[in-house]
Amino acid sequence: MRLAAALAEADANILLTGYLTPSSRMMIHRNVRERLSELAGFLSWDTDPYLVLTDSGRLVWTVDGYTTSDAHPYSRLFDVPGIGEVNYMRNAVKATVDAYDGEVHIYIFDGADPIIRAYQQLFPKLFLPFSEMPADLRAHARYPEGFFRTQAEVYRTFHMQDPQAFYNREDVWDVAQTVRAQSGKPEPMDPNYMVASLPGEDHAEFMLMLPFTPRNKTNLSGLMMARCDGDQLGNVVVLQLSKQQLISGPMQVEANINQDQTISKDLTLWNQQGSTVLRGQMLVLPIANTFLYVEPIYIQASEAPQPQLKKVAVVMGNKVIYTDTYDQALAQLNVFMQGIGVPAGTPLSAAQAAAAPSLPGADPRLESIRQHLRRYNELAGQGRWAEAGKEMDSIESELSRR
């Protein structure tokens, strides 16, 4: 065996070393996807394995597996990166590969899939039910991004349920675009993992999210969300927005951010020789009856390209908030809502309506609140939290006045 291994690996040290014993084992296929392809090559494996730390401290790779076909009747072919052209695709299994000894387990997560049921009959010892996955690994199971991206591409057209509208392509969607590169060229948004609350839910959960716009337009038309927590894993929710009320899409929000004088000045200053501004992908968060847009802004030096978070822009309606951190932005947003007479807990759609341009100057308390808030941000940025807390107390006192 040592001679065969030495010939296979073209390494004479396998014969000469004294460290090998009769119980030694050689891990030949060490690449995670290659290892799974050798074991179950009849399945397609996701191109993005992710590492999980178990409760016992071991590192385990988790990989999503798909059953696919290119012969499903009356179905359109789609080119899926890393897999090829398919017109049938289901996230039937999830595999775990131990990073230390290479031990592989394949768990069935979609027992209703006819293809995986057939393979299960052929290889009964290869697959395990998802109920046997250890809880510390099950907690990290998530909806695969590549699969979600393919579903979103299909749903752009097939969300139309009226045959006439579908035939005439009257309501085709596009994946929302945003500006990330320095060139300013719009690019389709990527799905984002985030912790957020669905409309009507009172708790936050881990989900994958992607917004849509109408074909060749920039307003928001829908939001597709894949849930990842607990028993909700695998459920996809789509928010289809009313056509009678236009809601700003990511590109329109980008325009509002770029038109802000303070932001425009900072971007021009930082984007000079020696440094580069990077715009993070915008997050579209459904909150109550409206949406909150969050965009991080990074800066990196040309000599040592390591992006550093510089600012955060938060937008609600026409209100643009520009601060050093996300927490500060939310604090300003909350103070702004209360300062214009919107009670805490009011849906943001009502707050947006109350934030008409003619209202802020009607209350003399607002100028005092702005001054205290400006001072609060300065002190918080310097780490002087005790003094910053006093400024927040002053803001609360102003808000409590009648």
C-alpha positions as MATLAB code, in Angstrom:
seq = 'MRLAAALAEADANILLTGYLTPSSRMMIHRNVRERLSELAGFLSWDTDPYLVLTDSGRLVWTVDGYTTSDAHPYSRLFDVPGIGEVNYMRNAVKATVDAYDGEVHIYIFDGADPIIRAYQQLFPKLFLPFSEMPADLRAHARYPEGFFRTQAEVYRTFHMQDPQAFYNREDVWDVAQTVRAQSGKPEPMDPNYMVASLPGEDHAEFMLMLPFTPRNKTNLSGLMMARCDGDQLGNVVVLQLSKQQLISGPMQVEANINQDQTISKDLTLWNQQGSTVLRGQMLVLPIANTFLYVEPIYIQASEAPQPQLKKVAVVMGNKVIYTDTYDQALAQLNVFMQGIGVPAGTPLSAAQAAAAPSLPGADPRLESIRQHLRRYNELAGQGRWAEAGKEMDSIESELSRR';
ca = [
       0.000    0.000    0.000;
       2.854    2.370    0.786;
       4.467    1.546   -2.565;
       1.185    2.167   -4.404;
       0.705    5.449   -2.558;
       4.288    6.535   -3.320;
       3.784    5.797   -7.016;
       0.386    7.509   -7.122;
       1.670   10.645   -5.420;
       5.157   10.494   -7.004;
       6.654   10.961   -3.542;
       9.407    8.627   -2.295;
       9.084   10.011    1.248;
       5.998    7.868    1.722;
       8.274    4.817    1.535;
      11.176    6.295    3.480;
       9.387    7.933    6.412;
       9.080    6.158    9.730;
       6.036    8.087   10.877;
       3.521    5.861    9.054;
       1.973    2.941   10.908;
      -0.497    0.189    9.841;
      -3.332    2.382   11.145;
      -2.289    5.467    9.147;
      -4.682    6.676    6.475;
      -4.105    8.943    3.477;
      -6.723   11.532    2.585;
      -6.506   11.638   -1.199;
      -9.441   13.917   -2.124;
      -8.981   16.855    0.238;
     -10.930   19.494   -1.699;
     -14.439   19.604   -0.237;
     -16.391   19.684   -3.516;
     -14.061   17.157   -5.137;
     -14.531   14.813   -2.192;
     -18.318   15.035   -2.449;
     -18.233   14.603   -6.227;
     -16.226   11.391   -5.820;
     -18.713   10.098   -3.263;
     -21.961   11.298   -4.890;
     -21.143   12.516   -8.376;
     -24.752   12.122   -9.496;
     -25.620   15.241   -7.458;
     -24.617   18.822   -8.222;
     -22.763   20.583   -5.408;
     -22.888   24.260   -4.533;
     -19.821   26.341   -5.357;
     -19.834   28.102   -1.968;
     -19.131   25.704    0.938;
     -19.120   27.430    4.325;
     -17.336   26.539    7.548;
     -19.204   25.865   10.795;
     -17.739   25.752   14.306;
     -19.473   23.032   16.349;
     -20.153   23.156   20.083;
     -17.235   20.779   20.649;
     -14.841   23.115   18.814;
     -14.490   21.134   15.565;
     -14.594   22.765   12.155;
     -17.070   21.258    9.700;
     -17.706   22.271    6.101;
     -21.364   22.483    5.041;
     -22.260   22.162    1.352;
     -25.662   22.333   -0.350;
     -26.430   19.613   -2.888;
     -28.910   19.722   -5.759;
     -30.810   17.241   -7.872;
     -30.918   18.589  -11.415;
     -32.158   17.675  -14.857;
     -32.163   19.239  -18.304;
     -35.043   17.093  -19.586;
     -38.007   18.306  -17.555;
     -40.930   18.845  -19.993;
     -42.265   22.332  -20.714;
     -39.503   24.032  -18.740;
     -36.998   26.651  -19.773;
     -33.270   25.957  -19.559;
     -31.193   28.185  -17.288;
     -27.413   28.334  -17.134;
     -26.479   27.959  -13.465;
     -22.834   28.898  -12.697;
     -20.823   25.881  -11.611;
     -23.586   23.441  -12.578;
     -24.524   24.023  -16.212;
     -27.812   24.231  -18.077;
     -30.770   22.828  -16.152;
     -34.547   23.176  -16.199;
     -35.148   21.256  -12.960;
     -33.294   21.983   -9.740;
     -34.044   21.267   -6.091;
     -31.989   21.782   -2.951;
     -32.543   18.170   -1.885;
     -29.562   17.543    0.409;
     -26.984   19.216    2.626;
     -23.634   17.552    3.236;
     -21.135   18.016    6.066;
     -17.424   17.326    5.714;
     -15.223   17.243    8.817;
     -12.229   19.521    8.253;
      -9.932   17.270   10.325;
     -10.604   13.697    9.189;
     -12.774   14.227    6.085;
     -15.774   12.305    7.430;
     -18.813   12.941    5.199;
     -22.519   12.859    6.033;
     -25.278   13.636    3.518;
     -28.674   14.641    4.923;
     -31.925   14.728    2.931;
     -33.751   18.044    3.404;
     -36.334   17.624    0.644;
     -37.834   14.162    0.961;
     -40.586   15.022   -1.550;
     -38.097   15.306   -4.426;
     -38.642   12.243   -6.670;
     -35.040   12.194   -7.891;
     -33.481   12.042   -4.422;
     -36.026    9.390   -3.412;
     -34.861    7.249   -6.322;
     -31.216    7.689   -5.347;
     -32.120    6.883   -1.753;
     -33.490    3.532   -2.917;
     -30.297    2.854   -4.877;
     -27.918    3.902   -2.069;
     -29.802    3.406    1.222;
     -26.679    3.763    3.401;
     -25.438    6.926    1.747;
     -28.200    9.294    2.884;
     -29.450   10.246    6.337;
     -32.713   12.006    7.288;
     -32.309   15.671    8.240;
     -33.556   14.853   11.756;
     -30.241   13.057   12.396;
     -28.147   16.177   11.723;
     -26.601   17.359   15.024;
     -28.351   20.395   16.485;
     -25.180   22.529   16.464;
     -24.848   21.955   12.705;
     -28.576   22.237   12.022;
     -28.569   25.710   13.584;
     -26.199   26.889   10.830;
     -28.109   25.418    7.882;
     -29.099   28.204    5.519;
     -30.815   28.797    2.205;
     -28.174   28.594   -0.572;
     -27.436   31.844   -2.347;
     -26.787   30.304   -5.790;
     -30.094   28.428   -5.722;
     -31.917   31.567   -4.555;
     -30.354   33.592   -7.358;
     -31.614   31.065   -9.923;
     -35.111   31.104   -8.418;
     -35.142   34.906   -8.541;
     -34.154   34.851  -12.210;
     -37.074   32.532  -12.992;
     -39.512   34.471  -10.815;
     -38.835   37.723  -12.695;
     -41.209   36.447  -15.390;
     -43.218   33.691  -13.780;
     -44.658   35.849  -10.997;
     -47.313   36.864  -13.550;
     -50.344   34.648  -13.024;
     -52.625   36.176  -15.642;
     -52.101   34.283  -18.965;
     -52.669   37.386  -21.094;
     -50.183   39.455  -19.059;
     -47.671   36.613  -19.171;
     -48.011   36.183  -22.943;
     -47.544   39.919  -23.584;
     -44.768   40.248  -20.936;
     -46.673   43.154  -19.395;
     -45.137   42.975  -15.916;
     -41.637   41.552  -16.268;
     -39.325   42.415  -13.373;
     -35.597   43.057  -13.184;
     -33.287   42.417  -10.279;
     -32.777   45.820   -8.661;
     -29.548   47.585   -9.535;
     -27.161   49.612   -7.417;
     -23.847   51.437   -7.828;
     -20.830   49.819   -6.180;
     -17.844   50.314   -8.469;
     -15.918   53.560   -8.636;
     -16.975   53.953  -12.274;
     -20.552   54.578  -11.144;
     -21.942   51.943  -13.502;
     -25.140   50.283  -12.214;
     -24.859   46.575  -11.422;
     -27.520   43.997  -10.449;
     -27.704   43.532   -6.707;
     -26.560   40.304   -5.090;
     -28.738   38.450   -2.585;
     -27.891   39.449    0.987;
     -28.016   37.422    4.182;
     -29.385   39.584    6.969;
     -31.293   39.514   10.238;
     -34.639   41.259    9.830;
     -38.343   40.939   10.623;
     -40.979   40.053    8.066;
     -44.031   42.332    7.900;
     -46.504   41.130   10.490;
     -43.849   39.272   12.499;
     -42.695   40.419   15.940;
     -39.269   38.775   15.948;
     -36.140   39.044   13.832;
     -34.862   36.082   11.860;
     -31.990   35.137    9.562;
     -32.982   35.363    5.909;
     -31.754   35.891    2.363;
     -33.207   38.883    0.539;
     -33.280   40.364   -2.985;
     -35.326   43.350   -4.308;
     -36.923   43.698   -7.749;
     -37.854   46.632   -9.976;
     -40.147   46.747  -13.050;
     -38.412   46.170  -16.391;
     -36.362   49.244  -17.343;
     -37.611   51.232  -14.330;
     -36.064   52.119  -10.981;
     -38.951   52.041   -8.511;
     -39.329   49.055   -6.178;
     -41.810   46.382   -7.321;
     -41.152   43.420   -5.036;
     -38.933   41.804   -2.451;
     -38.050   38.112   -2.377;
     -37.012   36.635    0.974;
     -35.851   33.091    1.797;
     -36.169   32.137    5.460;
     -33.365   30.206    7.170;
     -34.333   29.748   10.826;
     -35.703   26.565   12.403;
     -38.715   24.964   10.761;
     -39.009   27.928    8.371;
     -35.825   26.887    6.533;
     -36.603   26.662    2.823;
     -39.737   28.820    2.850;
     -39.704   31.682    0.346;
     -41.818   34.814    0.875;
     -42.410   37.455   -1.812;
     -43.698   40.957   -1.058;
     -45.380   42.267   -4.204;
     -45.860   46.023   -3.942;
     -48.825   47.998   -5.157;
     -48.522   49.602   -8.579;
     -50.638   52.547   -7.448;
     -48.002   53.755   -4.958;
     -44.476   54.226   -6.258;
     -41.798   53.277   -3.721;
     -38.201   54.327   -4.317;
     -35.858   51.632   -5.558;
     -32.132   51.345   -4.744;
     -31.025   53.486   -7.729;
     -33.414   56.293   -6.755;
     -32.147   56.152   -3.181;
     -28.577   56.242   -4.524;
     -29.475   59.448   -6.350;
     -30.805   60.985   -3.119;
     -27.578   60.065   -1.342;
     -25.404   61.486   -4.121;
     -27.356   64.756   -4.105;
     -26.741   65.330   -0.408;
     -24.215   68.180   -0.171;
     -22.276   66.778    2.784;
     -22.008   63.284    1.310;
     -21.071   64.582   -2.140;
     -18.324   66.749   -0.653;
     -16.874   63.873    1.383;
     -16.910   61.453   -1.552;
     -15.108   63.960   -3.765;
     -12.509   64.627   -1.068;
     -11.821   60.958   -0.315;
     -11.855   59.820   -3.926;
      -8.609   61.593   -4.787;
      -5.136   60.314   -5.530;
      -4.008   57.885   -2.865;
      -7.436   56.671   -1.763;
     -10.555   55.104   -3.239;
     -14.177   55.187   -2.106;
     -16.083   51.899   -2.206;
     -19.871   51.844   -1.949;
     -21.197   48.804   -0.147;
     -24.297   47.073   -1.458;
     -27.446   48.781   -0.291;
     -29.683   46.865    2.126;
     -33.441   47.169    1.651;
     -35.169   46.436    4.973;
     -38.960   46.130    5.252;
     -40.096   47.943    8.394;
     -43.788   48.242    9.243;
     -45.399   49.685    6.097;
     -42.352   51.110    4.372;
     -38.672   50.408    3.715;
     -35.421   51.490    5.293;
     -32.353   51.724    3.035;
     -28.869   51.286    4.466;
     -25.634   51.791    2.527;
     -22.135   51.479    4.032;
     -19.369   53.630    2.552;
     -15.778   52.354    2.692;
     -12.434   53.964    1.945;
      -9.194   52.188    1.074;
      -5.663   53.374    0.401;
      -4.117   52.656   -2.997;
      -0.882   51.367   -1.455;
      -2.545   48.974    1.006;
      -5.988   48.085   -0.365;
      -7.787   47.191    2.856;
     -11.311   48.686    2.953;
     -12.269   50.508    6.136;
     -15.827   51.472    7.054;
     -15.968   55.257    6.983;
     -19.629   56.277    6.973;
     -23.148   54.835    6.907;
     -26.028   56.388    4.955;
     -29.575   55.546    6.069;
     -32.580   56.685    4.034;
     -36.281   56.683    4.882;
     -38.488   58.388    2.338;
     -36.686   61.645    1.471;
     -34.815   61.802    4.785;
     -31.089   61.033    4.411;
     -29.075   60.389    7.587;
     -25.282   60.292    7.327;
     -23.278   59.147   10.358;
     -20.205   57.189   11.423;
     -22.089   54.062   12.555;
     -25.377   52.313   11.977;
     -26.375   52.728   15.634;
     -25.905   56.487   15.438;
     -28.006   56.600   12.264;
     -30.869   54.755   13.924;
     -30.651   57.036   16.962;
     -30.914   60.102   14.720;
     -33.800   58.567   12.804;
     -35.677   57.858   16.030;
     -35.065   61.402   17.326;
     -36.164   62.870   13.999;
     -39.421   60.907   14.060;
     -40.213   61.937   17.627;
     -39.115   65.524   16.987;
     -41.766   66.016   14.309;
     -44.449   64.707   16.645;
     -44.525   61.053   15.608;
     -45.020   58.830   18.690;
     -42.668   55.907   19.298;
     -43.936   52.717   17.675;
     -45.728   54.501   14.848;
     -45.326   52.663   11.496;
     -42.625   54.302    9.428;
     -45.060   54.959    6.602;
     -46.938   57.348    8.889;
     -43.645   58.842   10.018;
     -42.674   59.375    6.408;
     -45.936   61.196    5.741;
     -45.389   63.342    8.815;
     -41.885   64.245    7.668;
     -43.102   66.695    5.019;
     -40.609   69.505    4.250;
     -42.905   72.180    5.712;
     -43.163   70.604    9.164;
     -39.680   70.644   10.745;
     -39.517   74.435   11.062;
     -42.913   74.615   12.727;
     -41.629   73.425   16.133;
     -38.965   75.579   17.878;
     -37.777   72.560   19.846;
     -36.236   71.049   16.733;
     -33.292   73.441   16.596;
     -32.419   72.650   20.218;
     -32.756   68.923   19.512;
     -30.467   69.230   16.494;
     -27.810   71.001   18.577;
     -27.944   68.369   21.327;
     -27.842   65.591   18.729;
     -24.873   67.156   16.968;
     -23.062   67.381   20.297;
     -24.039   63.792   21.123;
     -22.455   62.518   17.886;
     -19.241   64.461   18.557;
     -18.927   63.073   22.090;
     -19.832   59.521   21.049;
     -17.198   59.644   18.305;
     -14.614   60.578   20.945;
     -15.696   57.773   23.259;
     -16.966   60.199   25.942;
     -20.091   58.211   26.669;
     -20.967   59.789   30.020;
     -21.172   63.272   28.497;
     -22.929   61.889   25.445;
     -25.549   60.349   27.731;
     -26.259   63.785   29.214;
     -26.905   65.148   25.728;
     -29.351   62.315   25.077;
     -31.095   63.143   28.378;
     -31.420   66.739   27.194;
     -32.994   65.519   23.961;
     -35.516   63.443   25.901;
     -36.324   66.462   28.073;
     -36.981   68.578   24.978;
     -39.235   65.883   23.525;
     -41.233   65.586   26.755;
     -42.074   69.301   26.802;
     -45.577   70.280   25.779;
];
